[in-house]
Amino acid sequence: MTAARPPFLVRHADIIFSLKTFFAAVMALLIALAMDLPRPYWALATVYIASQPLAGATRSKAFFRVTGTLIGACATVVLVPNLVNAPELLSLGLALWVGLCLYVSLLDRTPRSYMFMLAGYTAALIGFPAVSEPAAIFDLAVARSEEIILGIVCASVVSTVVLPRSVGPAVSARVDSWLASARRLSGQVLAGNGADPGTRAQRLRLAADAVEIDTLSDHMVYDHSVSRDTPRWLRALRLRMLMLLPLLSSIADRIEALGDDVRTTQPRLTALVDDVARWIEGGMEREPADALRAAISAQLPTMHGGSSWDEIMTASLLMRLRDLLDISQDCRVLSQAIAEGGRPPGAKLLFHPEAGAAPMRHIDHGMALWSAGGATLAIVLCCAFWIMTGWVDGSSAPMMAAVGCSFFATMDDPAVGLRDFGKWGVVSMVVVALYLFAILPGISNIEMLIAVLAPTFLLFGVLIARPPTFFIGMALAANTASLMAIQATYSADFAFFANAGIAFFVGVEISALTILLARSVGAEWSVRRLMRKGWTALAWAAESRGNRNRAAFAGMMLNRIGLLAPRLAAMPNSELGKFDSLGELRVGLNIVDLRRARHNLTPATLEAIDAMLDELAADFRRRDRSEMLPALLQRIDYALAKAMTESDDAVRGDALIGLVGIRRGLFPDAPPYRPDIVQQTGSAAA
């Protein structure tokens, strides 16, 4: 990985980031002034927009910002000259371009999405002010690109050269914290506390944290201080992290199904579970688990057509415990490799996801299109207000609509973000007014200018460096730098400043009202939509007979759970808080598990399983899913009875693990499976 940073740099990382960012901003401003660029303050503002506390994040954002700026500038050069004589069409064209870019951005949940979003609102930032001078659009687009790229280059160079803060240690620290929490959760589950509300809440928090680690790790490829093999090890670790949470949920369910008296009826099994818990909680110091694996194999009961429900549950629990040992040992090996920059000698990975396994992310085309439509409508309304009033400085309104709607499109209620952005914009205007009309008139040289700017922008930098105040710092820094409009000579005009401030406020308010009416939804609405998306995915998995990569399916479902978790936490009194998203994830993974057994099953068993999957798909396609239908339980039990008669141990085991998981995931309160009753009702189920 990288060498450990001195404690001083760690303790004061926010102050160091602020100093570095201010240095980069001053450098960009001075170079822009020396190059006689028309709006050098754009370079200053860009440094604060592009800078991130982690060097890799700054570089990834810088690369995509340059690309997005150039694409947006090209779009402006195409649209403005051809439509300038038809302001209504030009407004619609720019609004549609912003909407299209925002739509694509929302579908791409990687750092690359910033490129598409920026390509959209850059066209608005360049295009709307250029309406009065269409002949100069090419020069204006080139100048804006130069100013923005200058700010990006300065931010990237300073972030890389001056006390760089690598993404690698940040990811490693988050992974270590996640794995420590997962070990504690494993201990609670194996102790029989898996059904406790606190344990369930901890599982959801870990799902949300896994999504954040996934997002942070995207920047690792742009961090040159990270070992070339580290991203590969991190991908392997993420696969196991994805599988760990549903696995723990499954183990908790099996322990609950065996009941509280299992300690007296099966003391050997209880002792084995306790041994596994002690091994897992041993952390990095634990020895290989070969003895535990041997004990699991020794206790596995032999399955046959007359096996009892307790025997089936015991076998299922032991199989899951074996998976838990393999995944836990792999996590230890991979986290050590990430921390030390090399895999420990002789270490082997035991859990093997399917070849080519690649976690997927939740994508919602409907919400992306809806958000893009709301942004387009807000820009069109701002343009209509600008055109009808004939307001000379009204171009700032659609510009702010484009920027604000793009930035807050991922929120359930973007109007809240827009209003907060407007609130801090007003604060920025007060700061700018003090500078323009009280401080800057007395400044006679560049050294004094830097000295008077330093206290304010250093404070903004500290706010940006701290996650809780990141948004506040970014809004203050970007708006203050833009509205102050520093030029080579002092030329502040109160009328121009007032017009710009009013246009800013109008743009934000029109956008907020439009989004509030046309796009805003609550957290509960989003939760229900995510739940329906999960049901559709389960129906599709059943209809396609589980023909999907297991790890990829888990990645997509767990990514949705990561999006659900903070929303459910924000509405603790809602009935939706009882929704067991990990239970449905387990069902999906068990559907995929059945695929392994399909090719070697006898025709009668295969027919029973296919009929069950068809019934399951139909149930999950229903709009009202307040309860599962009894017919599905009968088909599951009939398929389970058929699977128990299979002669091949491996095939029977795969079918068993899948069917038991589906039954427990969908009908946790159903009476235990009884083969004698199933034989009596088998013809009806068939």
N, C-alpha and C positions, 0 to 999 in steps of 0.2 A: 504494500500500500504506500504510504508516505510516512516520513519521520514525524514523530509526535511534536506538536507545536508547544513552545514554551508556555508555562502557566499564565504569564502576564498577557500573552496574546490571546489566550482563551478567555480569560476573565474580562478583558476589555475589547473583545472582538467588535462590539457595536461602535465604540469610539474610533477604533482603527478603520473600520469600514467607512465611517463618516468622513474622516480625514482624507482617505484615499479618494472617495467620491468627489469631495470638494476640490481636491487637487486635479482630478481628471476634468471636472467641469470648468475650472479656471483655464486649464490648458486648452480645452476645446474652444472656449470663448476667445482667448487671445489669438489662437490660430485663425479662427473665423474672422476676427477683426483685421488681422494682418492680410488675409486673403480678400478683404473688402467684400465679403458676402453680404447680401442685402438684409438678412435677418439673422445675425450671429447668435441671438438668444435661443434660436431653435437648437443649435449645437449644445448650449448650456442645458436646456430642458431635456434633450435626448439622453445626456449622460445620466440624469437622475431616473429617467424612465427605464433605461437599459441596464443599469447597475443592479447587481444582486449580491448578497453577502458571500455566496459561493462562486469561485472562479469559473467552474464548469457551467453553472447556470447562466452567468453573465455571457460566456462565449456562445452558448447555444442560442440564447435570446438575441445576441448581437448578430449572429449569422442569419437567423431567420428574419430579423428586423431589416437588415440590409436588403435581403431578397424581396421581402414584402414591400419595402419602400420603392424599390425599382419597378416592381409590377404595378403598384398603385400609381406611380408617376407616369408610366406608359399608358395606363388606362385613361388618365386625365388628358394626356396629349391627344388621344384618339377621340374622346367624348366632347371636350369643350369646344374646339374649333368647328366641329361639324354640327353642333346643336346650340351654339351660343345665340343664334337669332330666334330660337324657339325656347325661351326660358322654362316653359312648362315641361317640354320634352327633356331638356338638359337636367332639370331637377329630378325628373322621373328616372332618367338614365343613371345618374349618380346614385340615387337612392336604391335602385335595383342592383347596381354593382356592389354597393355596401352590403345589401341583403344577401346576395349570392356568395360573397366572400365569407360573411358571417356564418351562413349555412354550412359551407365546406369546413370552416374552422371548428364548428361544434361537433362535426362528425369525426374529426381527427384529434383524439385526446392524447396528443404527444406534444413536445415543445414545438413541433412543426406547425401546430394549429395557429401559433402566434403570427406566422408568416401570412396565412390567409386572412386573418382578422386585420392585420396591419395593411395589407394590400387594399382592403376595403376602405378603411377610414382615412388612409393617406390620400386617396383620390378625392375624398371630401375636403380634407385640409388644404389641398392644393387647388382643387377645382373651383370651389365656391368663391374664394377671394379673387380668383382670376377672371370672373365673369366680366368685370369692367375693363379688363385688358386682355382680350382673347388672343390678340396677335403676339403677345409676349408669353404665351403659355409654355412654350418649349423652354425658354430661358428660365422661367419661374420654376418649372418642374426640375430642371437641372440644378438650380440653386438650392431648392429645398432638399433634393437628394444629397447634394454635397454637404449641406449643413447637418443633416441627420446622420449621414455616414461618418462625418467627422466626429460627431459626438459618440457614435458607436465605437469607432476605432480607439478614441481616447479612453473610453470606459473599459474596453477590453484589454488594452495595453497595460493600463495601471493595475487592473484587477489581476492580470497574469504576472506582472513583474514585481510589484510592490507587495510584499508579505501576502502571497496568494493563500486563500483558504480553500483547500481542496474539497470536492464533493465526497471523495472516498471516505475520509474519517467520519463525516456527517452521516453517510449511509451506514457505515459500520456501527456507529454508536446507536443509530435507530434500530438496526437489525439486532444488536445485542440486547437492547432494551425489550424489543418485541419477543425474542426467544426466552428471556428471563420471565416475562409475563406469561408466555405460553407454558413454561415449566410449572409455574405456580398454578395455572389453570389446570394443567394435567393432574397435579397432585390433588386438587379439589375434586376433579371429576372421578379419579380413581378412589378417592375416599368416600364416594357415594353422594357428593353434594352437587352433582351435575344439574339437578332440577331446580336448585335455588335461584331466585331472581337475580341475586348478585353475580352468580356464576354465569348466568345467561347474559347479563349486561356486560360482563367482562369479555365474553366471546364476541359480542357485537363491537365493542371498542377495539378489539384486536383486528377485526375485519376492516374497520375504518382505518386503523393504523397501517394495515397492509396496503391499502390503496394509496396512502400518503407516501409510503416507502417506494411503492411502484412508480409514482410520479417523480419523486426525487431521484431515483436511479436512472431515469431517462436522460439526465444531464451528464451521467458519468462518462459516456462516450466522448464528450467534448472536453474532458479533463485530462490533460496530457500527463499529469503527475500520477495517474492511476495506472496500475499494472495492466498490461494488455489482456491478461487472462481474467482479471477481476470481474468484468461484466459477464463473462461466461459462467463463472462460479456463482455470481449473484442471480443469474437467470435460473440456474439449477436450484439454488436455495429458495427462490420465490416459488417454484413449482411445489416444493415440499411444504412451504408455508401455506400455500393454497389448500393442500390436501389435509393439513393438520387440523384445521378448525372443524370441518365436517366429520373428520375421523373422531375427534374428541366428543363431538355431539353424538355420534353413533355409539361410542363406548358408554357415555352417560345414559343413553337410552337403554342399552342392554343391561347395565347394572340395575337400573330402575325396574326393568321388566323381570329380573330374577328375584326382586323383592328383598325386604330387610332380613328375612330369615336365612339368606344364603350363607351367612357366616356360621350358622349351625349345621345347615344341610350339606354345604360343600366347603369344609375348612381348608382343603388343599387349594381350591380355586381362590379363596379369600387370601390365603397366604401368598399365592403367586401374584395377585393384584397388588398387594402391599409391597412385595419385592420390586415389582415394576415401578411403583410410585417412588420408592426410595432411590431406585436407579436413575429415574428421570430427574428428580429433584437434586441429584448429586452434581448436576451441571457439567462443567468442563473436566472435572476430576474423575468422572466415572470410568470404569473399565468397560471393555466390549461386552455386549450382552449375550454372548454365546450360550452361557448356562441358562439364562432366562428363556432363550428360544428353544432349547432342548426341553425345558420344563413345560413350555406351551405345547410342544409336539406330543409329549408324553400324556398330557391331560386331554387332548382332543378326543371326544367321543366318536365312535364309528356310527355314521348315519345310515338309517334304513327306513323302510316304509312305515314302521310302527314307532319311530322315535318320538319321544314326548316333547312338549313345548320347552320344558326346562333344558333338555338335552340340546335342542336346536339353538336356544338362546346361549347356552354355554359354549357351543361350537362357534357361534357367530362372534361372541365376545373374545374368545381366544384368538380367532383369526384377526380381529381388529387390534388386539394387543400386540400381535406379531408385527402388523403394519406400523403401529405406534413406535415400537422399538427401532424398526428400520429407519423410519423418518427422523426420529429423534437423534439417532447416531449420525445420520447423514447431515442433519443441521449442525451438529457439533463440528464435523469435519469441514463443512463448507464455510461456516462462520469463522473458523480458525484460519482457513485459506484466505478469506477476504481480509482479515485483520493483519495477517503476516505476509501477504503477498505470495503465498505458495502453499500447495496442499501438503499436509504432514506426510512424511515418508511412509510408504506402505499402506496408507489409508485407502479404503475402498468404499464406494457408494453401494448401498444395499437395496434402496428403494428405486425401482426403475419405471418411471413413467413411460407411456408409449412413445415410440420414436417420432421425432418431429413435434413433440408437445410444445405448444406455445400459448400461454394464457391470452385470452381475448378480453376486450373491454366492452362495457355496456355502451351501445350506440342507440340513440333514439332519433330516428329520422323525423318523426312527427313533431317533437319538441324543437328540433333544430329548425325545421321549416316554419314553425309558429314564431320562434324568436326572430328569425330573419324577416318574417312578414311584419312583426311589430316594429322592428328597427326601420324598415322601409317606410311604413306608414308614418312614424314619428318624423322622419326626415322630410317626407312629402308635405306634412302639415307645417313644419317650420318654414319650408320653402314657400308654401302658399301664403303664410303670414308675411314673409319677407317681400314677396312680389306684390301682394295687395296693398301693403302699407307704403311701398316704395322706399323703405328704410335703407339708406346708403350703407350703414354698417351692420345690416341685418344678416350678413353672411355667417356671422359667428354662431347664430342659432342652429342652422342645420349642421354646422361643423360639430358643435357640442352634442347634438343629437346622435350623430354618427359615432362619435367617440364613446359617449356614455352608454348607448344601447349595445355597443360591441363589448365594452368592458364588463358589463353586468348581465350578459345574456345567460350565463350559467346559473344564476340565482333563481329560486322559486318565484320570488317577487322582485324583479329588477328595479321597480319603482323605489324600493327602500334604498338600494344602492345608489340610484340616481339622486335621490333627495340628500343622502349623506354626502355625495360628491358635490352637490350644489352648496350644501352647508359649509363644507371646508373650502369651497371656491369663494364664498363670501368672506371667510376669514383671510384667504389669500388676497382678496381685493383690498381689505383693510391694510394688510402688510404692504402691499404694493403702493397704495396711496401714501403711506408714511414715507416710503422710499422716494417716490417720484416727486412729491411736493414739499418734503421737509428735509430729506437727507441728501439726495443726489444733486440738487442745485448747488451745493457747496463743495462738491467733489471736483478736483481739478486734474487728477492724474489716475492712471490705472492702479497704482499701488493703493491709493486711498479707496478706490472702488472695491478692490478685493478685500480690504480690511473691513469695510462696512458691510459687505455681503457675508463675510465669514460667520458671524454669530448665528444669523438666521438659517443659512443653508447647512451649517454643521448640526444644528438642532434637527433640521429635517432629515439629515442623514442618519442620525441616531434613531429617530422614529422609524425610518425605513428598515433599519437593521434588526429591529425587534418585532417578531411576528405579531403580537397583539396590536401594535400601532403601525404596521406596515402600510395599510391602506391610507391612514391619516397622513403619514409622512410623504407618501407618493403623491397624493392629491395636492398637498400644500406645495411641495417642491415643483411639480410640473406646472401647476397653475400660476405660482408666483413667478417662476422663470419666464413663462409665456406672456403673462399680462404686464410684467415690468418692461418687456421689449427693449432690452439694453441695446443701444446703437453706438457707433463711433463718437457721436456728439449728442449732447443732451437736447432733447426736443419734446419733452413731455407736454401734452395738451390735455387739459381737464375734460373738454368736451369729447375728445376721442376716447379718453379713458372711461368716461361715464357711459358712452355709447357701447364700448366693448364690454363693460361690466353688465349693462342691461341686456345686451344680446346674449351673453353667457347665461344669465339667469333665465331669460325667456326660453332659450334652447333647452336647458335642463328641465324647466317646469313643463313645457309642452311635451317633452319626451316622457317625463314621469307620468303625466296625466294620460298620455296615449298608451303607454305600456301598462298602466294601472287598469285601463279599460279593456285593452285588447290582448294582453299577454300574461299579466300577473296571476299566479296561482298560489295557493297555500301549501304548507308542508304536507298536510293530510292528503291533498289532491295528488301531490307528487308521489307520496308513499303508495297510494292506491294504484297509480299508473305503473310504478315499478313492480308492484305485486302482480298486476295483470301481465306485464312483460315476462315475469318469471313463470307464471302459469302457461303462457304461450310457449315458452321455451321447453317446459316439461311435456306439454302436449306434442310438440314437434319431436322431441327425443323419443317419446313412446311410439309415435307414428312411423318414425324412421328406424325403429327397432334398436335404438341405442347406437346407431351407426355414427358415432362422433368421438373425436379424441377426448379422452376422459379429463386430462389436465386442462385442455382448452375450455371444455364445458365448465369445469370447476372454476377456472379463472373468470369466465364471463359471469357466472352466477355469484361468485364471491365479490366481484367488482360491484354488482348491483347491491349486495348486502352492505358493502362499504359505503355506498351512497345512501342506503336506507338508514344506517345506524345513527348518524347525527340528526336526521330528521325525526326518527323515533324518540331519540333522547330529548328533543325539543318539545315533545308533546306527551309527557309521561302519563297524563290522565286519559288519553284516548284509548278506545277499545282496540285500536290497531297495535297498541303496545304489546298485546298478547300474541301477535303474529310471530310464529317461529320460522323465520326465514332460513335458518340453518337446517331445519327439518325438511323443507322443500328441496334444498340443495342436496341433502342426503338421498332423497328420493330420486333426483335426477342422476346422481352418480351411480345409484344402484341400477337404474335403467340401463346406463352405459355398461355396468358390470355384466349384465345379462348377455351382452353381445359376445363376450368371451366364450360363453357356454353354448351359444346358439348352433354353432357348426357341428357339434358332436352330440347333440341331444337326439333322443328317439323322436319319431314323428308325433307320437301322442303327446309327449311333454312339450314339444315345440308348438303344437297347435294350442295347447292350454295356455302357454305363456303369451302367444300372439293374441289370443282372444282377450287375455287380461290387459295387455298393452293397449288394445283398441278401446276397451272400456275405460281405461285410465285416461287416454287422450280425449275421449268424449266428455268425461267429467271435467277435465281441466279446460276444455273449450267453452263450457257453460259460463254465461255472464254472472249468474248467481252461484257462488261457491261457498255458501254458508256452511254446508256440510257435504261430506262425501256420501255417495249412494251405496246402500247395502250390497247391491249386485256386484260392485267392484270387490268388496271384501270376500264374497263367495268365490269370485274368479281367482283372486290371489291365493286363497286356501286350496282351491282345486289344483292350481298350477304348482303350488308347493307340495301337495301330495304326490303329484306326478313326478316332480323333480326328485323326491326322496327315493323313488324306485330306480333311479339311474344306477348302473353298475360301476361306471367309471368314477373313482373318488374325486379326481380333479374337476370333472364336469359337474358332478353333484355339488361339490363345494362352491363353485362359481355361481351355480343356479341358486343354491341355498343363501349365500351371502346377499345376492341381489333381491330375491323375493322376500326374505325376512326384513331387509332394510326398507323395502317399499311398504310392507305391511305395518311395521312399527312407525314409519314416517307418516303414513296417512291415517292409521287407525290405532293410535297409542293406547286408547282406552277400551279397545275391543277385547272380548274374552279370549283367553289363550287358544291357539290353534290346537284342534283335537283331530287326529287322523281318522278316528272311528266315525265322528260326525260328518267329516268331509266325504268319507266313502258312501255314507247314506244319501248325501245331497249332491254327490258328484255329477249325476246325470243331469240335474237341473242346471248346474253351473255350466256344464258342457253345452 
